[in-house]
Amino acid sequence: MRYDLVIFDNDGVLVDSEPISNRLLAGYLTELGHPTSYEESLRDYMGAAMHRVHDLVEERTGQRLPDDFDDVFHARVFAAFERELKPVAGAVDVLERLVADGVPYCVASSGSHARIRTGHLATGLDEWFEEQWVFSSEDVGRGKPAPDLFLYAAEQMGVAPERCVVVEDSPLGVRAAVSAGMDVYGFTAMTPAERLSGASQLFGDMRELPDLLV
């Protein structure tokens, strides 16, 4: 393959969590007096770290979210993951192919380490990721669209940014990867292709990815 490291986003790329988490986020924000539809949650928060939710609500309303917002939200999400979460169709096929071809890979997610691990345990993806291959926005000062997380993942994996490819499904993630100087393949299963227009390549079925990387 043409790359020395494949960096996967997690939510929506490896685990089919975006419908679950954005449904719950929209509901919780609405419950707190900040009416938000599922579609608006996808538009504004998909691929973002939690601080973006706090920042946008305060910017738009002048009000701060409760101090326990993250804890309550994550408790709801983790409970739903255990009931509903599945791997993205084709994700295991891709990981099997990378292992067979000896291509290193990791995950770099805006989600917390607890969220990543909960999702991987619920879907069986934990067996594909050693702890040292899992990176979170918690590990860096700024989440996506800043490049910090992807640069940190590449550094920890010992690969130069220009030898990495990022697999992303959010506009924020695409911007972060481009800023990091990495190629980025935009996964359009849930995101309109035009919103990922900065990507080096677009694809709609995860099973297409291995052949695109050759």
C-alpha distance (Angstrom), angle and dihedral (degrees) to the residues before:
residue distance angle dihedral
M1 . . .
R2 3.79 . .
Y3 3.84 95.6 .
D4 3.81 132.2 67.1
L5 3.82 94.3 -151.2
V6 3.81 135.1 25.4
I7 3.82 112.5 -154.9
F8 3.78 113.9 -161.5
D9 3.75 126.4 -159.1
N10 3.79 106.9 -139.1
D11 3.81 113.6 -146.2
G12 3.78 110.2 68.6
V13 3.81 93.1 0.7
L14 3.82 104.0 61.6
V15 3.79 101.7 7.6
D16 3.80 124.0 34.7
S17 3.79 92.1 -128.1
E18 3.79 104.5 126.3
P19 3.83 95.8 85.4
I20 3.80 90.6 49.3
S21 3.79 99.0 44.1
N22 3.81 96.1 42.0
R23 3.79 92.1 48.1
L24 3.80 89.3 53.1
L25 3.80 94.1 42.3
A26 3.81 92.6 51.3
G27 3.79 90.0 48.0
Y28 3.78 94.8 48.3
L29 3.81 94.3 46.9
T30 3.81 89.8 48.9
E31 3.80 90.0 48.6
L32 3.82 88.8 54.9
G33 3.81 92.5 52.9
H34 3.82 99.3 -93.5
P35 3.83 102.5 110.4
T36 3.80 108.0 -143.1
S37 3.79 129.2 168.4
Y38 3.78 124.5 -145.7
E39 3.81 89.4 -110.7
E40 3.82 91.5 51.4
S41 3.79 90.8 50.2
L42 3.80 90.7 53.2
R43 3.80 91.1 47.5
D44 3.79 97.0 47.6
Y45 3.80 106.4 29.3
M46 3.79 111.0 22.4
G47 3.80 108.4 124.1
A48 3.80 94.0 7.4
A49 3.77 132.2 123.1
M50 3.81 117.0 -114.4
H51 3.78 93.3 -102.4
R52 3.83 88.4 70.2
V53 3.82 90.1 61.4
H54 3.81 90.7 52.7
D55 3.82 92.7 43.9
L56 3.81 96.1 49.3
V57 3.80 95.2 45.4
E58 3.80 91.6 50.0
E59 3.81 92.0 44.3
R60 3.81 92.6 51.1
T61 3.80 100.8 38.6
G62 3.79 107.1 19.2
Q63 3.81 87.6 -125.7
R64 3.77 128.0 115.0
L65 3.77 122.7 -134.6
P66 3.82 116.9 -116.7
D67 3.80 117.5 -80.4
D68 3.80 90.5 -116.6
F69 3.83 94.0 48.6
D70 3.82 95.2 110.6
D71 3.80 93.9 45.9
V72 3.81 94.0 49.2
F73 3.80 92.9 44.3
H74 3.80 94.0 48.2
A75 3.81 91.9 47.9
R76 3.81 89.2 55.3
V77 3.79 92.6 45.3
F78 3.80 95.0 47.7
A79 3.81 91.5 49.8
A80 3.81 90.3 50.5
F81 3.81 91.7 47.0
E82 3.79 90.8 56.6
R83 3.82 90.0 52.7
E84 3.79 102.9 36.9
L85 3.80 116.2 11.8
K86 3.80 121.7 119.8
P87 3.81 133.1 173.7
V88 3.79 116.0 -98.1
A89 3.80 107.5 -93.2
G90 3.80 108.3 -93.5
A91 3.81 96.5 13.7
V92 3.81 94.0 114.1
D93 3.81 90.0 47.9
V94 3.81 89.4 55.8
L95 3.80 93.1 48.6
E96 3.81 91.0 48.5
R97 3.80 89.9 52.5
L98 3.82 93.0 48.9
V99 3.80 91.5 50.1
A100 3.81 91.2 47.6
D101 3.81 90.7 50.4
G102 3.82 93.2 44.6
V103 3.82 94.0 -120.7
P104 3.84 114.6 152.2
Y105 3.78 117.4 -128.0
C106 3.80 139.5 175.8
V107 3.79 140.9 174.6
A108 3.82 124.8 -112.0
S109 3.79 112.0 -174.8
S110 3.79 138.3 173.3
G111 3.80 86.1 -137.8
S112 3.77 123.6 93.2
H113 3.79 121.5 -96.3
A114 3.81 88.1 -108.8
R115 3.81 91.4 54.1
I116 3.81 92.7 47.5
R117 3.79 93.5 48.8
T118 3.80 93.4 44.3
G119 3.79 90.0 53.5
H120 3.79 93.9 45.9
L121 3.80 92.9 48.5
A122 3.80 91.5 48.5
T123 3.81 92.3 52.0
G124 3.81 101.4 34.8
L125 3.80 92.3 -113.9
D126 3.81 90.3 120.7
E127 3.81 89.2 85.4
W128 3.81 89.1 63.1
F129 3.82 97.4 52.9
E130 3.78 127.1 62.7
E131 3.80 112.6 -151.2
Q132 3.81 91.3 -109.6
W133 3.81 90.2 58.1
V134 3.81 93.9 60.8
F135 3.81 120.2 89.6
S136 3.80 128.8 179.2
S137 3.78 136.5 -172.0
E138 3.81 83.2 -110.7
D139 3.81 86.5 74.0
V140 3.81 94.9 61.6
G141 3.79 137.6 43.9
R142 3.80 97.6 -115.2
G143 3.80 130.5 34.3
K144 3.80 128.0 -147.8
P145 3.03 133.2 -22.6
A146 3.82 82.6 44.1
P147 3.84 111.1 82.2
D148 3.82 93.6 -131.9
L149 3.80 98.0 102.3
F150 3.79 96.0 50.1
L151 3.80 92.1 44.3
Y152 3.80 89.9 49.7
A153 3.81 91.9 50.0
A154 3.80 91.8 49.9
E155 3.81 91.7 48.0
Q156 3.80 92.7 49.3
M157 3.82 91.0 48.0
G158 3.82 90.7 48.2
V159 3.81 97.0 -120.3
A160 3.81 128.2 127.8
P161 3.84 113.6 -116.7
E162 3.79 93.3 -118.1
R163 3.82 89.5 58.4
C164 3.81 92.5 55.3
V165 3.79 132.2 88.3
V166 3.80 122.4 -160.9
V167 3.81 123.7 -149.8
E168 3.80 108.9 -150.5
D169 3.79 140.3 164.3
S170 3.81 101.4 -171.1
P171 3.81 132.3 74.9
L172 3.81 89.7 -130.2
G173 3.79 90.8 54.3
V174 3.79 93.1 47.7
R175 3.81 90.0 51.7
A176 3.81 90.7 49.4
A177 3.80 93.2 50.8
V178 3.80 93.1 47.4
S179 3.81 89.8 49.2
A180 3.81 88.6 51.3
G181 3.81 90.3 56.5
M182 3.80 93.3 -113.9
D183 3.77 131.9 131.5
V184 3.80 110.7 -110.9
Y185 3.79 129.4 -158.5
G186 3.78 112.5 -153.1
F187 3.80 116.8 -141.4
T188 3.80 108.0 -148.9
A189 3.81 100.8 -172.3
M190 3.81 91.2 112.0
T191 3.80 104.0 7.1
P192 3.82 123.7 70.7
A193 3.79 109.7 -112.1
E194 3.81 92.5 -123.1
R195 3.82 90.1 62.3
L196 3.82 89.4 58.0
S197 3.79 94.7 46.0
G198 3.81 93.1 130.2
A199 3.80 91.7 65.3
S200 3.80 121.6 110.8
Q201 3.81 90.1 -133.7
L202 3.82 135.9 7.6
F203 3.79 127.1 -148.1
G204 3.79 135.3 167.8
D205 3.82 105.4 -159.5
M206 3.81 120.5 56.6
R207 3.81 90.0 -143.8
E208 3.82 88.2 67.1
L209 3.79 93.2 62.2
P210 3.85 103.2 83.6
D211 3.80 93.2 56.4
L212 3.82 90.6 47.1
L213 3.80 90.3 56.0
V214 3.80 95.1 55.2
